[in-house]
């Protein structure tokens, strides 16, 4: 099982690195919209912590894991920046998928976050407020994640016991709004 997980992890990192090259190329050609999107969040940022035990095996789904991410959004030409704070929560087990290994959850969460931010920022209009883009990202990301894992949530960082993970910033050094 450990060998299989290690093998899946290597493939996941390879696919993410290929996706990063593809994003750079398509943005350079203008195929993803008028705004270049730089940066990729990797599975390692999704340091999920179990917040609810899966202690009802007779139920179709159970348990919960979550992580809080603080990611910097930056407008390339103006230099304006903000921190988009969001919690990602996933069930440990669903009726459809059964038990969801943490590595699978991390890879899916990262891949969909990257896709959601590209979708939102690529269609953003000049001068659009970064806080509004953050909210649009959370809605887009939540829909994508919930389509994959029924019951998944993206929202405000609220769950007790989750880790706050910075992406593109140092905690405590968030830019002023």
Buried (B, 14 or more C-beta within 10 A) or exposed (E): EEEEEEEBBEEBBEEBEEBBEEBBEBBEEEEBBEBBBEBBBBBEBBBBBBBBEBEEEEEEBBBBBBBBBBBBBBBEEEEBBBBBBBBBBBBBBBEEEEEBEBBBBBBBBBBBBBBBBBBBBBBBEEEBEBEEBBBBBBEBBBEBBBEBBEEBBBEEBEBEEBEEBBBBBEEEEBBEE
